Each structure stands twice: as structure tokens, then as C-alpha cells.
């Protein structure tokens, strides 16, 4: 398994709108690409900005190419990213996943509930 990691930042007041935007663009694209195992959107407020770390897990580099194209080290951007991003990595990092726990993948639904892949609500 391979982890693909990207980092970017938006203005502090754009944290929630950007999370919603990526939740409706990047996250579904990750999940709909064959070979994607999981996708995480992490964020933290840091001084005057909100930093995002996107981690996606893939079964192979070929699957990553299915998402990112023939140059998988290049970051993938979406039409409104220029409006939001004040910092962005242009190149992603790939790591071989050496070990992992048997955790359930969860995602945030439109109504702000965490659900697992089977649609069960997960208490946080």
C-alpha cells in the first residue's frame, strides 16, 4: 500500500468553506478512483491560516496514476483552489505503508455525521 500526502493552507476564515469544497471535489475523486483504499482530510488552525494535510492510501502506483496522471508526483488541483489556497505543495510525497492497524475507514456526510463505508454512524 502507498500513502500519497499533500499539504496546503488557506486563510483562517476560509477553513470551513475549503473543507466543504474539497469534501465535494477531491475526496469523492479519490474514493471513486479504482485502487483507492482510503482518504483522509486533516486540518489545523495555525496563526492566521488553516493548514490541510491530505492523505490518500492506494493499492499501487498504477492506481495513483489513475488519479493523478502520468506524473504522479505532481499535485492535483481543482478549479477553485486558486481562490482558496495561499500555500500549496506542487509536488506530493509518496510513502510505502510499512504497517497499519485494522481501523474502520470513516467519512463525513453532508449533515456532519461520521459514517463508515457501510453507512453506520460512528460516534466521535
N, CA, C and O atoms as a GROMACS GRO file, in nm:
protein
  496
    1UNK      N    1   0.085  -0.117   0.000
    1UNK     CA    2   0.000   0.000   0.000
    1UNK      C    3   0.090   0.123   0.000
    1UNK      O    4   0.197   0.123   0.060
    2UNK      N    5   0.043   0.228  -0.068
    2UNK     CA    6   0.119   0.352  -0.081
    2UNK      C    7   0.035   0.467  -0.028
    2UNK      O    8  -0.082   0.480  -0.062
    3UNK      N    9   0.096   0.553   0.055
    3UNK     CA   10   0.032   0.674   0.103
    3UNK      C   11   0.077   0.790   0.016
    3UNK      O   12   0.196   0.807  -0.010
    4UNK      N   13  -0.018   0.870  -0.028
    4UNK     CA   14   0.008   0.991  -0.107
    4UNK      C   15  -0.028   1.108  -0.017
    4UNK      O   16  -0.139   1.116   0.034
    5UNK      N   17   0.068   1.201   0.003
    5UNK     CA   18   0.050   1.308   0.101
    5UNK      C   19   0.072   1.444   0.036
    5UNK      O   20   0.173   1.467  -0.032
    6UNK      N   21  -0.024   1.533   0.058
    6UNK     CA   22  -0.017   1.670   0.006
    6UNK      C   23  -0.053   1.767   0.118
    6UNK      O   24  -0.134   1.735   0.205
    7UNK      N   25   0.009   1.886   0.115
    7UNK     CA   26  -0.017   1.990   0.216
    7UNK      C   27  -0.047   2.122   0.148
    7UNK      O   28   0.015   2.157   0.047
    8UNK      N   29  -0.143   2.194   0.205
    8UNK     CA   30  -0.176   2.329   0.158
    8UNK      C   31  -0.234   2.408   0.273
    8UNK      O   32  -0.263   2.353   0.379
    9UNK      N   33  -0.252   2.538   0.252
    9UNK     CA   34  -0.309   2.624   0.356
    9UNK      C   35  -0.398   2.730   0.293
    9UNK      O   36  -0.375   2.776   0.180
   10UNK      N   37  -0.500   2.768   0.369
   10UNK     CA   38  -0.593   2.875   0.330
   10UNK      C   39  -0.597   2.978   0.443
   10UNK      O   40  -0.546   2.953   0.552
   11UNK      N   41  -0.657   3.093   0.414
   11UNK     CA   42  -0.677   3.191   0.520
   11UNK      C   43  -0.766   3.129   0.628
   11UNK      O   44  -0.851   3.045   0.598
   12UNK      N   45  -0.745   3.169   0.750
   12UNK     CA   46  -0.817   3.110   0.863
   12UNK      C   47  -0.968   3.108   0.840
   12UNK      O   48  -1.034   3.008   0.868
   13UNK      N   49  -1.023   3.218   0.792
   13UNK     CA   50  -1.168   3.226   0.772
   13UNK      C   51  -1.217   3.140   0.656
   13UNK      O   52  -1.337   3.120   0.641
   14UNK      N   53  -1.126   3.089   0.573
   14UNK     CA   54  -1.163   3.001   0.462
   14UNK      C   55  -1.153   2.852   0.497
   14UNK      O   56  -1.175   2.768   0.411
   15UNK      N   57  -1.120   2.820   0.621
   15UNK     CA   58  -1.103   2.680   0.659
   15UNK      C   59  -1.226   2.595   0.635
   15UNK      O   60  -1.218   2.491   0.570
   16UNK      N   61  -1.340   2.639   0.687
   16UNK     CA   62  -1.464   2.561   0.669
   16UNK      C   63  -1.508   2.556   0.523
   16UNK      O   64  -1.541   2.448   0.474
   17UNK      N   65  -1.510   2.670   0.451
   17UNK     CA   66  -1.550   2.663   0.311
   17UNK      C   67  -1.458   2.574   0.227
   17UNK      O   68  -1.505   2.502   0.138
   18UNK      N   69  -1.327   2.579   0.254
   18UNK     CA   70  -1.235   2.496   0.176
   18UNK      C   71  -1.256   2.348   0.209
   18UNK      O   72  -1.252   2.264   0.119
   19UNK      N   73  -1.277   2.316   0.334
   19UNK     CA   74  -1.304   2.177   0.371
   19UNK      C   75  -1.430   2.127   0.300
   19UNK      O   76  -1.432   2.014   0.252
   20UNK      N   77  -1.533   2.210   0.293
   20UNK     CA   78  -1.654   2.170   0.222
   20UNK      C   79  -1.627   2.154   0.073
   20UNK      O   80  -1.678   2.061   0.010
   21UNK      N   81  -1.546   2.243   0.017
   21UNK     CA   82  -1.513   2.236  -0.126
   21UNK      C   83  -1.438   2.107  -0.157
   21UNK      O   84  -1.473   2.036  -0.251
   22UNK      N   85  -1.334   2.078  -0.080
   22UNK     CA   86  -1.257   1.955  -0.104
   22UNK      C   87  -1.342   1.832  -0.074
   22UNK      O   88  -1.325   1.727  -0.137
   23UNK      N   89  -1.432   1.845   0.023
   23UNK     CA   90  -1.523   1.735   0.052
   23UNK      C   91  -1.616   1.703  -0.064
   23UNK      O   92  -1.668   1.592  -0.073
   24UNK      N   93  -1.638   1.801  -0.152
   24UNK     CA   94  -1.726   1.778  -0.266
   24UNK      C   95  -1.650   1.761  -0.398
   24UNK      O   96  -1.712   1.736  -0.501
   25UNK      N   97  -1.518   1.775  -0.396
   25UNK     CA   98  -1.438   1.760  -0.519
   25UNK      C   99  -1.332   1.651  -0.500
   25UNK      O  100  -1.346   1.540  -0.551
   26UNK      N  101  -1.227   1.684  -0.427
   26UNK     CA  102  -1.114   1.593  -0.412
   26UNK      C  103  -1.146   1.462  -0.344
   26UNK      O  104  -1.106   1.355  -0.391
   27UNK      N  105  -1.219   1.468  -0.234
   27UNK     CA  106  -1.250   1.344  -0.161
   27UNK      C  107  -1.330   1.246  -0.246
   27UNK      O  108  -1.295   1.128  -0.251
   28UNK      N  109  -1.437   1.289  -0.313
   28UNK     CA  110  -1.510   1.195  -0.399
   28UNK      C  111  -1.424   1.142  -0.515
   28UNK      O  112  -1.438   1.027  -0.557
   29UNK      N  113  -1.335   1.228  -0.567
   29UNK     CA  114  -1.250   1.181  -0.677
   29UNK      C  115  -1.152   1.074  -0.629
   29UNK      O  116  -1.130   0.974  -0.697
   30UNK      N  117  -1.092   1.097  -0.510
   30UNK     CA  118  -1.008   0.991  -0.453
   30UNK      C  119  -1.086   0.860  -0.447
   30UNK      O  120  -1.043   0.758  -0.501
   31UNK      N  121  -1.202   0.866  -0.380
   31UNK     CA  122  -1.277   0.745  -0.348
   31UNK      C  123  -1.332   0.675  -0.472
   31UNK      O  124  -1.353   0.554  -0.469
   32UNK      N  125  -1.356   0.749  -0.579
   32UNK     CA  126  -1.412   0.687  -0.699
   32UNK      C  127  -1.304   0.631  -0.792
   32UNK      O  128  -1.336   0.566  -0.891
   33UNK      N  129  -1.178   0.657  -0.760
   33UNK     CA  130  -1.069   0.606  -0.844
   33UNK      C  131  -1.037   0.463  -0.804
   33UNK      O  132  -1.009   0.436  -0.687
   34UNK      N  133  -1.041   0.370  -0.899
   34UNK     CA  134  -1.008   0.231  -0.866
   34UNK      C  135  -0.870   0.221  -0.801
   34UNK      O  136  -0.773   0.282  -0.846
   35UNK      N  137  -0.862   0.143  -0.695
   35UNK     CA  138  -0.737   0.123  -0.624
   35UNK      C  139  -0.720   0.212  -0.503
   35UNK      O  140  -0.626   0.194  -0.426
   36UNK      N  141  -0.811   0.310  -0.484
   36UNK     CA  142  -0.804   0.392  -0.364
   36UNK      C  143  -0.856   0.310  -0.246
   36UNK      O  144  -0.964   0.252  -0.253
   37UNK      N  145  -0.778   0.306  -0.140
   37UNK     CA  146  -0.813   0.230  -0.021
   37UNK      C  147  -0.882   0.320   0.081
   37UNK      O  148  -0.977   0.278   0.146
   38UNK      N  149  -0.835   0.444   0.096
   38UNK     CA  150  -0.890   0.538   0.193
   38UNK      C  151  -0.841   0.678   0.161
   38UNK      O  152  -0.742   0.695   0.089
   39UNK      N  153  -0.910   0.777   0.215
   39UNK     CA  154  -0.868   0.916   0.200
   39UNK      C  155  -0.900   0.990   0.330
   39UNK      O  156  -1.007   0.974   0.387
   40UNK      N  157  -0.805   1.070   0.374
   40UNK     CA  158  -0.821   1.149   0.496
   40UNK      C  159  -0.794   1.295   0.465
   40UNK      O  160  -0.700   1.327   0.392
   41UNK      N  161  -0.876   1.384   0.520
   41UNK     CA  162  -0.852   1.527   0.514
   41UNK      C  163  -0.827   1.572   0.657
   41UNK      O  164  -0.919   1.570   0.740
   42UNK      N  165  -0.706   1.612   0.686
   42UNK     CA  166  -0.670   1.660   0.820
   42UNK      C  167  -0.653   1.811   0.812
   42UNK      O  168  -0.610   1.864   0.710
   43UNK      N  169  -0.687   1.880   0.920
   43UNK     CA  170  -0.671   2.025   0.921
   43UNK      C  171  -0.636   2.073   1.061
   43UNK      O  172  -0.668   2.010   1.161
   44UNK      N  173  -0.570   2.189   1.064
   44UNK     CA  174  -0.540   2.253   1.192
   44UNK      C  175  -0.530   2.403   1.169
   44UNK      O  176  -0.480   2.449   1.067
   45UNK      N  177  -0.579   2.478   1.266
   45UNK     CA  178  -0.565   2.624   1.264
   45UNK      C  179  -0.426   2.657   1.316
   45UNK      O  180  -0.383   2.605   1.419
   46UNK      N  181  -0.358   2.744   1.245
   46UNK     CA  182  -0.221   2.778   1.278
   46UNK      C  183  -0.202   2.928   1.253
   46UNK      O  184  -0.187   2.971   1.139
   47UNK      N  185  -0.202   3.006   1.360
   47UNK     CA  186  -0.191   3.152   1.349
   47UNK      C  187  -0.303   3.207   1.261
   47UNK      O  188  -0.420   3.198   1.296
   48UNK      N  189  -0.267   3.264   1.145
   48UNK     CA  190  -0.366   3.329   1.058
   48UNK      C  191  -0.411   3.240   0.943
   48UNK      O  192  -0.473   3.288   0.848
   49UNK      N  193  -0.381   3.112   0.952
   49UNK     CA  194  -0.415   3.022   0.842
   49UNK      C  195  -0.470   2.891   0.893
   49UNK      O  196  -0.458   2.857   1.011
   50UNK      N  197  -0.530   2.818   0.803
   50UNK     CA  198  -0.578   2.683   0.831
   50UNK      C  199  -0.501   2.591   0.736
   50UNK      O  200  -0.510   2.603   0.614
   51UNK      N  201  -0.428   2.500   0.794
   51UNK     CA  202  -0.343   2.410   0.717
   51UNK      C  203  -0.418   2.279   0.693
   51UNK      O  204  -0.483   2.226   0.784
   52UNK      N  205  -0.407   2.226   0.572
   52UNK     CA  206  -0.469   2.100   0.534
   52UNK      C  207  -0.363   1.999   0.495
   52UNK      O  208  -0.266   2.031   0.427
   53UNK      N  209  -0.382   1.877   0.540
   53UNK     CA  210  -0.296   1.766   0.502
   53UNK      C  211  -0.388   1.658   0.446
   53UNK      O  212  -0.475   1.606   0.516
   54UNK      N  213  -0.368   1.626   0.320
   54UNK     CA  214  -0.448   1.524   0.254
   54UNK      C  215  -0.364   1.397   0.246
   54UNK      O  216  -0.252   1.398   0.195
   55UNK      N  217  -0.419   1.289   0.297
   55UNK     CA  218  -0.352   1.160   0.292
   55UNK      C  219  -0.446   1.062   0.224
   55UNK      O  220  -0.557   1.037   0.271
   56UNK      N  221  -0.400   1.008   0.113
   56UNK     CA  222  -0.479   0.905   0.047
   56UNK      C  223  -0.395   0.778   0.041
   56UNK      O  224  -0.273   0.782   0.025
   57UNK      N  225  -0.464   0.665   0.054
   57UNK     CA  226  -0.398   0.535   0.054
   57UNK      C  227  -0.439   0.460  -0.072
   57UNK      O  228  -0.556   0.459  -0.110
   58UNK      N  229  -0.341   0.397  -0.136
   58UNK     CA  230  -0.360   0.334  -0.266
   58UNK      C  231  -0.300   0.195  -0.268
   58UNK      O  232  -0.206   0.166  -0.196
   59UNK      N  233  -0.356   0.109  -0.351
   59UNK     CA  234  -0.305  -0.028  -0.360
   59UNK      C  235  -0.181  -0.039  -0.449
   59UNK      O  236  -0.109  -0.139  -0.441
   60UNK      N  237  -0.154   0.062  -0.534
   60UNK     CA  238  -0.036   0.055  -0.621
   60UNK      C  239  -0.008   0.192  -0.682
   60UNK      O  240  -0.093   0.281  -0.680
   61UNK      N  241   0.111   0.208  -0.736
   61UNK     CA  242   0.145   0.332  -0.805
   61UNK      C  243   0.062   0.346  -0.933
   61UNK      O  244   0.030   0.457  -0.974
   62UNK      N  245   0.027   0.236  -0.997
   62UNK     CA  246  -0.059   0.243  -1.115
   62UNK      C  247  -0.195   0.302  -1.080
   62UNK      O  248  -0.251   0.379  -1.158
   63UNK      N  249  -0.248   0.268  -0.963
   63UNK     CA  250  -0.375   0.326  -0.919
   63UNK      C  251  -0.360   0.477  -0.895
   63UNK      O  252  -0.449   0.554  -0.930
   64UNK      N  253  -0.248   0.517  -0.838
   64UNK     CA  254  -0.223   0.660  -0.818
   64UNK      C  255  -0.219   0.731  -0.953
   64UNK      O  256  -0.272   0.842  -0.966
   65UNK      N  257  -0.158   0.670  -1.052
   65UNK     CA  258  -0.155   0.729  -1.186
   65UNK      C  259  -0.296   0.742  -1.243
   65UNK      O  260  -0.324   0.834  -1.320
   66UNK      N  261  -0.384   0.650  -1.206
   66UNK     CA  262  -0.523   0.661  -1.249
   66UNK      C  263  -0.590   0.785  -1.194
   66UNK      O  264  -0.681   0.840  -1.256
   67UNK      N  265  -0.545   0.830  -1.078
   67UNK     CA  266  -0.597   0.952  -1.017
   67UNK      C  267  -0.521   1.075  -1.065
   67UNK      O  268  -0.583   1.175  -1.104
   68UNK      N  269  -0.388   1.070  -1.064
   68UNK     CA  270  -0.305   1.188  -1.084
   68UNK      C  271  -0.249   1.204  -1.225
   68UNK      O  272  -0.200   1.311  -1.260
   69UNK      N  273  -0.256   1.099  -1.306
   69UNK     CA  274  -0.198   1.106  -1.440
   69UNK      C  275  -0.059   1.047  -1.446
   69UNK      O  276  -0.012   0.985  -1.350
   70UNK      N  277   0.007   1.067  -1.559
   70UNK     CA  278   0.136   1.004  -1.585
   70UNK      C  279   0.251   1.058  -1.501
   70UNK      O  280   0.358   0.997  -1.497
   71UNK      N  281   0.232   1.171  -1.435
   71UNK     CA  282   0.333   1.226  -1.346
   71UNK      C  283   0.274   1.228  -1.204
   71UNK      O  284   0.229   1.333  -1.157
   72UNK      N  285   0.274   1.114  -1.137
   72UNK     CA  286   0.203   1.103  -1.009
   72UNK      C  287   0.262   1.188  -0.897
   72UNK      O  288   0.197   1.206  -0.794
   73UNK      N  289   0.384   1.239  -0.915
   73UNK     CA  290   0.443   1.324  -0.812
   73UNK      C  291   0.383   1.464  -0.815
   73UNK      O  292   0.396   1.539  -0.718
   74UNK      N  293   0.317   1.501  -0.925
   74UNK     CA  294   0.257   1.633  -0.937
   74UNK      C  295   0.126   1.637  -0.861
   74UNK      O  296   0.045   1.545  -0.871
   75UNK      N  297   0.104   1.745  -0.786
   75UNK     CA  298  -0.020   1.762  -0.712
   75UNK      C  299  -0.137   1.781  -0.809
   75UNK      O  300  -0.119   1.832  -0.920
   76UNK      N  301  -0.254   1.741  -0.766
   76UNK     CA  302  -0.377   1.759  -0.843
   76UNK      C  303  -0.452   1.877  -0.780
   76UNK      O  304  -0.473   1.880  -0.659
   77UNK      N  305  -0.493   1.972  -0.864
   77UNK     CA  306  -0.567   2.088  -0.815
   77UNK      C  307  -0.703   2.095  -0.881
   77UNK      O  308  -0.726   2.036  -0.987
   78UNK      N  309  -0.794   2.169  -0.816
   78UNK     CA  310  -0.932   2.183  -0.862
   78UNK      C  311  -0.959   2.330  -0.895
   78UNK      O  312  -0.885   2.417  -0.849
   79UNK      N  313  -1.064   2.358  -0.973
   79UNK     CA  314  -1.084   2.494  -1.026
   79UNK      C  315  -1.083   2.606  -0.922
   79UNK      O  316  -1.031   2.714  -0.952
   80UNK      N  317  -1.139   2.587  -0.804
   80UNK     CA  318  -1.146   2.694  -0.705
   80UNK      C  319  -1.024   2.700  -0.612
   80UNK      O  320  -1.019   2.785  -0.524
   81UNK      N  321  -0.928   2.610  -0.631
   81UNK     CA  322  -0.810   2.611  -0.544
   81UNK      C  323  -0.736   2.745  -0.548
   81UNK      O  324  -0.687   2.792  -0.445
   82UNK      N  325  -0.728   2.807  -0.665
   82UNK     CA  326  -0.660   2.937  -0.673
   82UNK      C  327  -0.728   3.042  -0.587
   82UNK      O  328  -0.662   3.131  -0.534
   83UNK      N  329  -0.858   3.032  -0.572
   83UNK     CA  330  -0.932   3.126  -0.488
   83UNK      C  331  -0.899   3.106  -0.340
   83UNK      O  332  -0.888   3.202  -0.264
   84UNK      N  333  -0.884   2.981  -0.299
   84UNK     CA  334  -0.866   2.949  -0.157
   84UNK      C  335  -0.720   2.944  -0.110
   84UNK      O  336  -0.686   3.002  -0.008
   85UNK      N  337  -0.636   2.875  -0.184
   85UNK     CA  338  -0.503   2.840  -0.133
   85UNK      C  339  -0.407   2.958  -0.129
   85UNK      O  340  -0.392   3.030  -0.227
   86UNK      N  341  -0.343   2.976  -0.014
   86UNK     CA  342  -0.237   3.077  -0.001
   86UNK      C  343  -0.100   3.010   0.008
   86UNK      O  344   0.003   3.076  -0.006
   87UNK      N  345  -0.099   2.880   0.032
   87UNK     CA  346   0.022   2.797   0.027
   87UNK      C  347  -0.020   2.663  -0.030
   87UNK      O  348  -0.132   2.617  -0.006
   88UNK      N  349   0.069   2.602  -0.107
   88UNK     CA  350   0.040   2.469  -0.160
   88UNK      C  351   0.167   2.398  -0.202
   88UNK      O  352   0.258   2.459  -0.258
   89UNK      N  353   0.171   2.270  -0.174
   89UNK     CA  354   0.278   2.186  -0.227
   89UNK      C  355   0.244   2.157  -0.372
   89UNK      O  356   0.133   2.114  -0.402
   90UNK      N  357   0.340   2.178  -0.461
   90UNK     CA  358   0.320   2.146  -0.602
   90UNK      C  359   0.355   2.001  -0.631
   90UNK      O  360   0.313   1.943  -0.732
   91UNK      N  361   0.433   1.945  -0.540
   91UNK     CA  362   0.477   1.805  -0.553
   91UNK      C  363   0.429   1.731  -0.429
   91UNK      O  364   0.442   1.781  -0.317
   92UNK      N  365   0.373   1.613  -0.448
   92UNK     CA  366   0.327   1.531  -0.335
   92UNK      C  367   0.439   1.438  -0.292
   92UNK      O  368   0.539   1.422  -0.361
   93UNK      N  369   0.420   1.377  -0.176
   93UNK     CA  370   0.513   1.276  -0.126
   93UNK      C  371   0.442   1.142  -0.125
   93UNK      O  372   0.325   1.132  -0.089
   94UNK      N  373   0.514   1.039  -0.163
   94UNK     CA  374   0.461   0.904  -0.159
   94UNK      C  375   0.545   0.823  -0.060
   94UNK      O  376   0.668   0.830  -0.060
   95UNK      N  377   0.476   0.745   0.022
   95UNK     CA  378   0.542   0.658   0.119
   95UNK      C  379   0.483   0.518   0.108
   95UNK      O  380   0.362   0.503   0.090
   96UNK      N  381   0.567   0.418   0.118
   96UNK     CA  382   0.518   0.282   0.130
   96UNK      C  383   0.466   0.265   0.272
   96UNK      O  384   0.534   0.300   0.368
   97UNK      N  385   0.345   0.213   0.285
   97UNK     CA  386   0.288   0.189   0.418
   97UNK      C  387   0.350   0.060   0.470
   97UNK      O  388   0.326  -0.048   0.417
   98UNK      N  389   0.431   0.074   0.572
   98UNK     CA  390   0.503  -0.039   0.627
   98UNK      C  391   0.414  -0.125   0.716
   98UNK      O  392   0.425  -0.247   0.716
   99UNK      N  393   0.324  -0.060   0.790
   99UNK     CA  394   0.230  -0.134   0.872
   99UNK      C  395   0.110  -0.044   0.899
   99UNK      O  396   0.119   0.079   0.888
  100UNK      N  397  -0.002  -0.105   0.933
  100UNK     CA  398  -0.124  -0.031   0.963
  100UNK      C  399  -0.210  -0.114   1.056
  100UNK      O  400  -0.200  -0.236   1.059
  101UNK      N  401  -0.294  -0.046   1.132
  101UNK     CA  402  -0.390  -0.118   1.216
  101UNK      C  403  -0.512  -0.149   1.132
  101UNK      O  404  -0.525  -0.102   1.020
  102UNK      N  405  -0.600  -0.227   1.185
  102UNK     CA  406  -0.720  -0.268   1.115
  102UNK      C  407  -0.834  -0.172   1.150
  102UNK      O  408  -0.937  -0.214   1.204
  103UNK      N  409  -0.815  -0.044   1.118
  103UNK     CA  410  -0.914   0.058   1.154
  103UNK      C  411  -1.024   0.064   1.048
  103UNK      O  412  -1.001   0.035   0.930
  104UNK      N  413  -1.141   0.104   1.092
  104UNK     CA  414  -1.253   0.125   1.001
  104UNK      C  415  -1.238   0.261   0.936
  104UNK      O  416  -1.216   0.361   1.005
  105UNK      N  417  -1.251   0.267   0.805
  105UNK     CA  418  -1.248   0.395   0.736
  105UNK      C  419  -1.382   0.464   0.756
  105UNK      O  420  -1.488   0.402   0.747
  106UNK      N  421  -1.375   0.592   0.783
  106UNK     CA  422  -1.496   0.669   0.806
  106UNK      C  423  -1.495   0.790   0.715
  106UNK      O  424  -1.390   0.830   0.664
  107UNK      N  425  -1.612   0.849   0.695
  107UNK     CA  426  -1.618   0.973   0.621
  107UNK      C  427  -1.728   1.061   0.678
  107UNK      O  428  -1.821   1.014   0.743
  108UNK      N  429  -1.714   1.191   0.651
  108UNK     CA  430  -1.811   1.289   0.699
  108UNK      C  431  -1.921   1.302   0.595
  108UNK      O  432  -1.893   1.326   0.478
  109UNK      N  433  -2.044   1.288   0.638
  109UNK     CA  434  -2.156   1.303   0.547
  109UNK      C  435  -2.192   1.451   0.535
  109UNK      O  436  -2.138   1.534   0.608
  110UNK      N  437  -2.282   1.483   0.444
  110UNK     CA  438  -2.324   1.622   0.425
  110UNK      C  439  -2.384   1.682   0.550
  110UNK      O  440  -2.377   1.803   0.570
  111UNK      N  441  -2.442   1.600   0.636
  111UNK     CA  442  -2.504   1.655   0.756
  111UNK      C  443  -2.411   1.642   0.878
  111UNK      O  444  -2.457   1.633   0.991
  112UNK      N  445  -2.280   1.640   0.852
  112UNK     CA  446  -2.176   1.645   0.956
  112UNK      C  447  -2.179   1.528   1.052
  112UNK      O  448  -2.151   1.544   1.171
  113UNK      N  449  -2.212   1.411   1.003
  113UNK     CA  450  -2.203   1.288   1.082
  113UNK      C  451  -2.091   1.203   1.024
  113UNK      O  452  -2.071   1.199   0.903
  114UNK      N  453  -2.019   1.136   1.111
  114UNK     CA  454  -1.919   1.040   1.066
  114UNK      C  455  -1.988   0.908   1.039
  114UNK      O  456  -2.064   0.859   1.122
  115UNK      N  457  -1.962   0.850   0.923
  115UNK     CA  458  -2.016   0.719   0.889
  115UNK      C  459  -1.904   0.632   0.836
  115UNK      O  460  -1.807   0.681   0.779
  116UNK      N  461  -1.918   0.500   0.856
  116UNK     CA  462  -1.823   0.410   0.796
  116UNK      C  463  -1.871   0.376   0.655
  116UNK      O  464  -1.976   0.423   0.612
  117UNK      N  465  -1.793   0.296   0.583
  117UNK     CA  466  -1.826   0.264   0.444
  117UNK      C  467  -1.961   0.193   0.429
  117UNK      O  468  -2.020   0.195   0.321
  118UNK      N  469  -2.010   0.132   0.536
  118UNK     CA  470  -2.138   0.062   0.530
  118UNK      C  471  -2.254   0.153   0.570
  118UNK      O  472  -2.368   0.107   0.580
  119UNK      N  473  -2.226   0.281   0.593
  119UNK     CA  474  -2.331   0.376   0.628
  119UNK      C  475  -2.368   0.380   0.775
  119UNK      O  476  -2.465   0.447   0.812
  120UNK      N  477  -2.293   0.310   0.859
  120UNK     CA  478  -2.322   0.312   1.003
  120UNK      C  479  -2.265   0.440   1.063
  120UNK      O  480  -2.150   0.477   1.036
  121UNK      N  481  -2.345   0.508   1.144
  121UNK     CA  482  -2.299   0.630   1.211
  121UNK      C  483  -2.196   0.592   1.317
  121UNK      O  484  -2.217   0.498   1.394
  122UNK      N  485  -2.086   0.665   1.320
  122UNK     CA  486  -1.977   0.639   1.414
  122UNK      C  487  -1.975   0.752   1.515
  122UNK      O  488  -1.969   0.870   1.478
  123UNK      N  489  -1.981   0.718   1.641
  123UNK     CA  490  -1.977   0.817   1.749
  123UNK      C  491  -1.834   0.868   1.764
  123UNK      O  492  -1.739   0.790   1.763
  124UNK      N  493  -1.819   1.000   1.780
  124UNK     CA  494  -1.686   1.057   1.800
  124UNK      C  495  -1.680   1.130   1.931
  124UNK      O  496  -1.576   1.186   1.966
   0.00000   0.00000   0.00000
